[in-house]
Amino acid sequence: MRQKRLFLLPIILVTLFCSVSSAPKNGVGKYNQRPHMERKNKVQLPHNVPDGYRIAQGDMLVPQGRKFINWPEGKWPEDPITGWPSVPYVLDEDVEVDRTVIESGLQHWMDNTCITFQETKNESQPHLRFIASDGGCWSYFGRQPQNGQDIMACDTIDVVTHELGHAIGFFHEQSRSDRDAYVKILWENVAPGYESEFQTEDSLNDVEYDYTSVMHYWSTEFSGNGKQTMMPWNPYDEILMYAVYGPFGVLTFRDKLLANIEYGCLDKWSSNCEGSELECLNQGYLGADCKCVCPPGTEGETCETVIGDYYPPLSCGGNVTSPSTIHTPNYPDSYNPLEYCMWWIQAPEDKKVQITFTDFDLCYHDVDADDQLFCNELWDSLEIRLEDPLTPGELYCGESEGQYADADIGPGQQFTSEGSNMFIKFYGSDWNYWRGFTADVDFV
């Protein structure tokens, strides 16, 4: 079976992280702030490019002359005794993070694949070497031929899981060759110098694209102006690219399936389950316990019953095709924590959408490194897209008494679409102290 290829090349791949509490003054990072994650705010590259390597995509070292093709030697080999793929590792003595964080990330991969990670004292062999973070989080990409390759000992399990994905051969999801069939890159919003972050690669894609993959960027990653750099062709799918929609840093079904295909786990498990008559359906596969591992939206012993889509449904909002009133859940009481709502308002072709706010009470503005107020999309925010559902709109947030800022929207304020469609996106953080909003929808 053809499947999505892991780009197993001897390269260094760096992941940019920025913190919720920090707001760097450069164009990248100020807007890329996420809840419940520790992000560092500068990319760390080697001071000198090694002989025979070149910088590619702005944050990788690639051998001169090598194309982005499958490199079998980059996969970690099987242990000659156990027969399972094995990745030796050591923990540098300078590492100060809680080693249980590293071990939990390793265990998460072992629980869901046949890949084993084994701490070793034998450094005269290829192995991962967890080193102290110098302000960034990165990993070499795939298995390297030298004895020891660095991987940052980051301090949260989600980041460790992501970087381990690179170490065993995973590239970023949005770099697949079929990426453009799933997301639109908004180049005008990408921070100057970071265009290479959205380069596609030659890949085999029989494992379907996954917006929720642990290897996927968020929709505002590497933004230079706070607006989205990527937009799914179905605007409702943008929610899938945010951690608020599910447990961030957890391997998805398709992440697991891909790793298990590439490392031969499915065949090994099938051989160990000889005599089993189970035939897993709907893309399910036979796991280590000889039971079917079923994708989301299916259930049953063989995944035979389809109960929904791979992605969970939107919790609030939806299509609006007639004049009505829209409001946040529970209004006028506080909305639910980590609430995400989307409304696609569609007027007749000869009409425009007009909304009139009767109440607007959201969390206050944030302050950037230059003491300027702005709407942090990861606090309460409302985005109104007036041009079309795939063109980012302005963000609006609430009153900031201590900073002498009024709410961005007042009672009676109106917005009118440029065409027959308007798209509204609301995010309510876990600081759900406010009422939310209510607005009347009309066609004019």
C-alpha positions as CSV (number, residue, x, y, z in Angstrom):
1,M,0.0,0.0,0.0
2,R,1.2,3.5,-0.8
3,Q,1.3,5.7,2.1
4,K,2.4,9.2,3.2
5,R,6.2,9.2,3.2
6,L,8.2,10.3,6.2
7,F,11.0,12.6,5.0
8,L,13.9,10.8,6.6
9,L,16.8,13.1,5.7
10,P,19.8,14.0,7.9
11,I,18.5,17.5,8.7
12,I,18.0,19.7,11.8
13,L,14.4,20.9,12.2
14,V,13.5,23.6,14.5
15,T,10.1,24.4,15.9
16,L,9.2,27.9,16.9
17,F,7.6,28.4,20.3
18,C,6.3,31.5,21.9
19,S,4.8,32.0,25.4
20,V,1.4,33.2,26.3
21,S,2.8,35.7,28.7
22,S,5.5,37.0,26.4
23,A,5.1,39.4,23.4
24,P,8.3,39.7,21.5
25,K,8.8,42.9,19.5
26,N,9.6,41.2,16.2
27,G,6.8,40.5,13.7
28,V,6.6,36.8,14.6
29,G,5.5,35.7,18.0
30,K,3.5,38.8,19.1
31,Y,0.4,37.2,17.7
32,N,1.3,33.5,17.9
33,Q,0.3,33.0,21.6
34,R,-1.5,29.9,22.6
35,P,-3.2,28.8,25.8
36,H,-1.9,25.8,27.9
37,M,1.4,25.6,26.1
38,E,4.9,26.8,26.8
39,R,6.3,28.4,23.7
40,K,9.8,29.8,23.2
41,N,10.1,32.9,21.1
42,K,13.1,32.5,19.0
43,V,14.4,29.9,16.5
44,Q,17.7,28.4,17.4
45,L,20.0,27.3,14.6
46,P,23.6,26.0,14.7
47,H,26.0,28.9,14.7
48,N,27.9,27.4,11.7
49,V,26.5,25.4,8.8
50,P,28.5,22.1,8.7
51,D,30.4,21.3,5.5
52,G,28.2,19.5,3.0
53,Y,25.0,21.0,4.3
54,R,22.8,23.9,3.3
55,I,20.0,25.8,5.0
56,A,16.6,24.9,3.6
57,Q,13.1,26.3,4.5
58,G,14.8,28.8,6.9
59,D,15.2,26.3,9.7
60,M,16.7,23.0,8.5
61,L,20.1,21.8,7.5
62,V,20.0,19.5,4.4
63,P,22.8,17.7,2.7
64,Q,24.0,19.4,-0.5
65,G,22.5,17.9,-3.6
66,R,20.0,15.7,-1.9
67,K,16.4,15.9,-2.9
68,F,13.5,15.5,-0.5
69,I,13.0,11.7,-1.1
70,N,12.5,8.7,1.1
71,W,15.7,7.8,2.9
72,P,15.4,4.3,4.3
73,E,18.6,4.6,6.4
74,G,16.9,7.4,8.3
75,K,14.5,5.0,10.0
76,W,15.5,3.6,13.3
77,P,16.4,-0.1,12.9
78,E,15.0,-3.1,14.7
79,D,16.6,-4.4,17.9
80,P,18.3,-7.6,16.9
81,I,17.0,-9.4,20.0
82,T,13.4,-8.1,20.3
83,G,12.8,-7.5,16.6
84,W,11.0,-4.2,17.4
85,P,12.2,-0.8,16.1
86,S,14.5,0.6,18.8
87,V,15.6,4.2,19.5
88,P,18.4,4.4,22.1
89,Y,18.6,7.7,24.0
90,V,20.6,9.4,26.7
91,L,19.7,12.4,28.9
92,D,22.5,15.0,29.1
93,E,23.6,15.8,32.6
94,D,22.9,19.5,32.1
95,V,19.2,18.9,31.5
96,E,17.2,20.6,34.2
97,V,13.6,19.8,33.2
98,D,11.7,17.1,35.0
99,R,12.8,13.8,33.4
100,T,9.2,12.5,33.9
101,V,8.2,15.0,31.2
102,I,10.6,13.4,28.7
103,E,9.7,9.9,29.8
104,S,6.0,10.6,29.4
105,G,6.5,11.8,25.8
106,L,8.5,8.7,25.1
107,Q,5.9,6.5,26.7
108,H,3.1,8.1,24.7
109,W,4.8,7.0,21.4
110,M,5.5,3.5,22.8
111,D,1.9,3.1,23.9
112,N,0.6,3.7,20.4
113,T,3.3,2.3,18.1
114,C,5.7,-0.6,18.2
115,I,8.7,1.8,18.4
116,T,10.6,1.4,21.6
117,F,12.8,4.0,23.3
118,Q,15.5,2.6,25.5
119,E,17.9,4.6,27.7
120,T,21.4,3.6,27.0
121,K,25.0,4.1,28.3
122,N,26.4,3.0,25.0
123,E,27.1,6.3,23.2
124,S,29.2,4.6,20.5
125,Q,26.1,4.1,18.4
126,P,23.4,6.3,16.8
127,H,21.1,7.6,19.6
128,L,19.1,10.5,20.7
129,R,20.8,12.9,23.1
130,F,18.4,15.1,25.1
131,I,20.2,18.3,25.8
132,A,19.2,21.5,27.7
133,S,17.1,23.9,25.8
134,D,18.8,27.1,24.7
135,G,15.6,29.0,24.1
136,G,14.1,27.0,21.3
137,C,12.8,23.5,20.8
138,W,14.1,21.4,17.9
139,S,15.3,18.0,16.8
140,Y,17.3,16.4,14.1
141,F,15.1,14.8,11.5
142,G,15.1,11.0,11.3
143,R,18.0,8.8,12.4
144,Q,21.5,10.2,11.8
145,P,24.6,8.2,11.0
146,Q,26.7,9.8,13.7
147,N,26.9,8.5,17.2
148,G,24.5,10.8,18.9
149,Q,22.1,13.4,17.6
150,D,20.7,16.3,19.7
151,I,17.0,16.8,20.6
152,M,16.0,19.6,22.9
153,A,14.7,18.5,26.4
154,C,11.6,20.7,26.3
155,D,9.6,21.2,29.4
156,T,6.1,20.1,28.3
157,I,4.8,16.7,27.2
158,D,3.1,18.1,24.1
159,V,6.3,19.6,22.7
160,V,8.3,16.5,23.5
161,T,5.8,14.4,21.6
162,H,6.0,16.7,18.6
163,E,9.8,16.8,18.6
164,L,10.0,13.0,18.9
165,G,7.8,12.9,15.8
166,H,10.6,14.7,13.9
167,A,13.3,12.5,15.4
168,I,11.6,9.3,14.1
169,G,10.9,10.9,10.7
170,F,7.7,12.9,10.7
171,F,7.6,16.2,8.8
172,H,5.0,18.9,9.4
173,E,1.6,17.9,8.2
174,Q,1.0,21.1,6.2
175,S,4.1,20.4,4.1
176,R,2.5,17.4,2.4
177,S,2.4,17.5,-1.4
178,D,-1.4,17.5,-1.3
179,R,-1.6,20.3,1.2
180,D,-3.2,22.8,-1.2
181,A,-6.3,20.5,-1.5
182,Y,-6.9,21.0,2.2
183,V,-5.6,24.5,3.2
184,K,-5.1,27.8,1.5
185,I,-1.9,29.6,2.3
186,L,-2.4,33.3,2.9
187,W,1.0,34.4,1.8
188,E,0.2,38.1,2.5
189,N,0.0,37.4,6.2
190,V,3.2,35.3,6.5
191,A,6.0,37.2,8.4
192,P,8.8,38.2,6.0
193,G,11.5,35.6,6.0
194,Y,9.3,32.8,7.0
195,E,7.8,31.9,3.7
196,S,9.8,28.7,3.5
197,E,7.9,27.4,6.6
198,F,5.0,26.7,4.2
199,Q,6.9,24.9,1.5
200,T,5.4,21.6,0.3
201,E,7.5,18.5,-0.1
202,D,7.2,15.4,-2.3
203,S,5.2,12.9,-0.3
204,L,3.0,9.8,-0.6
205,N,-0.4,10.5,1.0
206,D,-2.4,7.4,1.4
207,V,-2.9,8.3,5.1
208,E,-5.4,11.1,4.8
209,Y,-4.6,14.7,5.7
210,D,-5.2,15.4,9.4
211,Y,-5.9,19.0,10.6
212,T,-5.6,17.7,14.2
213,S,-2.2,16.0,13.7
214,V,0.3,16.6,16.4
215,M,2.6,17.7,13.5
216,H,0.2,20.4,12.1
217,Y,0.7,24.1,12.5
218,W,-1.9,26.4,14.0
219,S,-3.7,28.6,11.5
220,T,-1.9,31.7,12.7
221,E,1.6,30.2,12.9
222,F,4.4,32.5,11.7
223,S,2.0,35.4,11.2
224,G,3.4,38.9,10.7
225,N,0.2,40.7,11.4
226,G,-1.9,38.6,13.7
227,K,-4.1,37.2,10.9
228,Q,-4.3,33.6,9.7
229,T,-1.5,32.2,7.5
230,M,-3.5,29.1,6.7
231,M,-7.2,28.7,6.1
232,P,-8.9,25.3,5.5
233,W,-11.1,25.4,2.4
234,N,-14.0,24.6,4.6
235,P,-13.8,27.5,7.1
236,Y,-15.5,25.5,9.8
237,D,-12.4,23.2,9.9
238,E,-10.2,26.0,11.2
239,I,-11.2,25.0,14.7
240,L,-9.6,21.6,14.3
241,M,-6.1,23.3,14.1
242,Y,-6.4,24.8,17.6
243,A,-5.6,23.0,20.9
244,V,-8.9,24.2,22.4
245,Y,-10.7,21.7,20.4
246,G,-9.0,18.6,21.8
247,P,-6.0,17.4,23.8
248,F,-3.0,19.2,22.3
249,G,0.2,17.1,21.8
250,V,-1.7,13.8,21.7
251,L,-1.1,11.5,18.8
252,T,-4.2,11.3,16.6
253,F,-5.4,8.1,15.0
254,R,-3.8,9.1,11.7
255,D,-0.5,9.9,13.4
256,K,-0.4,6.5,15.0
257,L,-1.5,4.8,11.7
258,L,1.3,6.5,9.7
259,A,4.0,5.6,12.2
260,N,2.8,2.0,12.4
261,I,2.8,1.7,8.7
262,E,6.3,3.2,8.2
263,Y,7.9,1.1,10.9
264,G,6.2,-2.2,9.9
265,C,4.2,-2.4,13.1
266,L,1.0,-3.5,11.4
267,D,2.7,-6.5,9.8
268,K,4.4,-7.5,13.0
269,W,1.2,-7.3,15.1
270,S,-0.7,-9.2,12.5
271,S,1.9,-12.0,12.6
272,N,1.7,-12.1,16.4
273,C,-2.1,-12.3,16.1
274,E,-2.0,-15.3,13.8
275,G,-5.3,-17.2,14.1
276,S,-7.3,-14.0,14.7
277,E,-10.2,-13.7,12.3
278,L,-10.7,-10.0,12.9
279,E,-10.7,-7.9,9.7
280,C,-10.8,-4.2,10.8
281,L,-12.9,-2.0,8.6
282,N,-13.2,1.7,7.8
283,Q,-9.4,2.2,8.0
284,G,-9.1,0.6,11.4
285,Y,-6.1,-1.7,12.0
286,L,-5.2,-4.6,14.2
287,G,-3.2,-3.4,17.2
288,A,-0.7,-5.0,19.6
289,D,-3.5,-6.6,21.7
290,C,-5.0,-8.2,18.6
291,K,-8.0,-5.9,18.7
292,C,-9.0,-3.4,16.1
293,V,-7.9,0.2,16.7
294,C,-10.8,2.2,15.3
295,P,-10.7,5.7,13.9
296,P,-12.9,8.4,15.4
297,G,-16.5,8.2,14.1
298,T,-16.5,4.4,14.1
299,E,-17.2,1.7,16.7
300,G,-17.7,-2.0,17.0
301,E,-15.3,-5.0,17.3
302,T,-14.1,-4.5,13.7
303,C,-14.9,-0.7,13.4
304,E,-17.9,-1.7,11.3
305,T,-20.4,0.9,12.6
306,V,-20.0,4.4,11.3
307,I,-21.5,6.8,13.9
308,G,-20.0,10.1,12.7
309,D,-17.2,11.8,10.9
310,Y,-13.5,11.6,11.7
311,Y,-13.7,15.1,13.2
312,P,-16.2,15.9,15.9
313,P,-19.0,18.3,15.1
314,L,-19.0,22.0,15.8
315,S,-20.4,22.6,19.3
316,C,-22.2,25.9,18.5
317,G,-23.0,28.1,15.6
318,G,-23.6,26.8,12.1
319,N,-25.2,28.0,8.8
320,V,-27.6,30.9,9.0
321,T,-29.8,31.4,5.9
322,S,-32.6,33.6,7.2
323,P,-32.9,36.7,9.4
324,S,-32.5,35.7,13.0
325,T,-30.6,36.4,16.2
326,I,-27.2,34.8,17.1
327,H,-25.6,34.8,20.5
328,T,-23.0,33.1,22.6
329,P,-24.1,30.0,24.5
330,N,-25.9,30.6,27.8
331,Y,-26.4,34.3,27.0
332,P,-27.0,36.5,29.1
333,D,-25.1,34.2,31.5
334,S,-21.4,33.4,30.9
335,Y,-20.5,31.2,28.0
336,N,-18.8,27.9,28.6
337,P,-15.0,27.8,29.1
338,L,-12.9,27.3,26.0
339,E,-16.0,27.8,23.8
340,Y,-15.6,28.0,20.1
341,C,-18.5,29.0,17.9
342,M,-18.7,29.8,14.1
343,W,-21.6,31.1,12.1
344,W,-21.7,31.2,8.3
345,I,-24.4,33.7,7.4
346,Q,-25.6,33.3,3.8
347,A,-27.9,35.8,2.2
348,P,-29.6,35.5,-1.2
349,E,-27.2,36.3,-4.1
350,D,-28.8,39.8,-4.6
351,K,-28.5,40.6,-0.9
352,K,-25.9,41.5,1.7
353,V,-25.6,40.4,5.3
354,Q,-26.1,43.0,8.0
355,I,-25.7,42.3,11.7
356,T,-26.6,44.7,14.5
357,F,-25.1,44.1,18.0
358,T,-27.4,44.7,20.9
359,D,-24.9,43.6,23.6
360,F,-21.1,42.9,23.5
361,D,-19.3,41.9,26.7
362,L,-16.0,40.0,26.2
363,C,-12.6,39.8,27.9
364,Y,-10.4,42.9,27.7
365,H,-7.6,43.8,25.4
366,D,-4.1,42.4,25.7
367,V,-0.9,44.6,25.7
368,D,2.0,43.9,23.5
369,A,5.7,44.5,24.1
370,D,5.3,48.2,23.0
371,D,2.4,48.7,25.5
372,Q,0.0,48.8,22.6
373,L,-3.5,47.4,23.1
374,F,-4.5,44.5,20.8
375,C,-7.1,41.7,20.7
376,N,-5.4,38.4,21.7
377,E,-7.2,35.7,19.7
378,L,-6.5,33.3,22.5
379,W,-8.4,35.4,25.0
380,D,-12.0,36.2,24.3
381,S,-12.3,37.5,20.7
382,L,-14.8,37.8,17.9
383,E,-13.6,37.7,14.3
384,I,-16.0,39.1,11.6
385,R,-15.2,38.3,8.0
386,L,-16.9,40.7,5.7
387,E,-15.3,39.9,2.4
388,D,-15.7,36.1,2.2
389,P,-15.4,33.1,4.6
390,L,-11.8,32.4,3.7
391,T,-10.5,36.0,4.0
392,P,-9.5,36.9,7.6
393,G,-11.4,39.6,9.3
394,E,-10.8,42.0,12.1
395,L,-10.7,40.8,15.7
396,Y,-12.9,42.5,18.4
397,C,-12.6,42.3,22.1
398,G,-14.1,43.8,25.3
399,E,-13.6,46.8,27.5
400,S,-10.4,47.4,29.4
401,E,-11.1,49.7,32.3
402,G,-7.6,49.8,33.7
403,Q,-6.2,50.5,30.2
404,Y,-8.9,53.1,29.3
405,A,-10.1,51.1,26.3
406,D,-13.7,50.8,25.4
407,A,-15.2,47.7,24.0
408,D,-14.5,47.4,20.3
409,I,-18.3,47.0,19.6
410,G,-21.0,49.0,21.2
411,P,-24.8,48.5,21.3
412,G,-26.4,49.3,18.0
413,Q,-23.2,48.9,16.0
414,Q,-23.7,47.4,12.6
415,F,-21.5,45.4,10.1
416,T,-22.4,44.8,6.5
417,S,-20.8,42.1,4.3
418,E,-19.2,43.0,1.0
419,G,-21.0,40.2,-0.8
420,S,-23.7,37.7,0.2
421,N,-21.7,35.9,2.8
422,M,-20.4,36.8,6.3
423,F,-18.5,34.5,8.6
424,I,-18.2,35.0,12.3
425,K,-15.9,33.2,14.7
426,F,-16.1,33.5,18.4
427,Y,-13.6,32.1,20.9
428,G,-14.2,32.3,24.6
429,S,-11.2,31.5,26.9
430,D,-11.4,29.6,30.2
431,W,-11.8,33.1,31.8
432,N,-15.5,32.9,31.2
433,Y,-16.5,35.8,33.4
434,W,-18.4,37.8,30.7
435,R,-21.8,37.6,29.2
436,G,-20.7,37.2,25.5
437,F,-22.7,38.9,22.8
438,T,-26.0,38.9,21.0
439,A,-26.7,40.3,17.5
440,D,-29.6,40.5,15.1
441,V,-29.0,39.2,11.5
442,D,-30.8,40.7,8.5
443,F,-30.4,40.7,4.8
444,V,-30.3,44.1,3.0
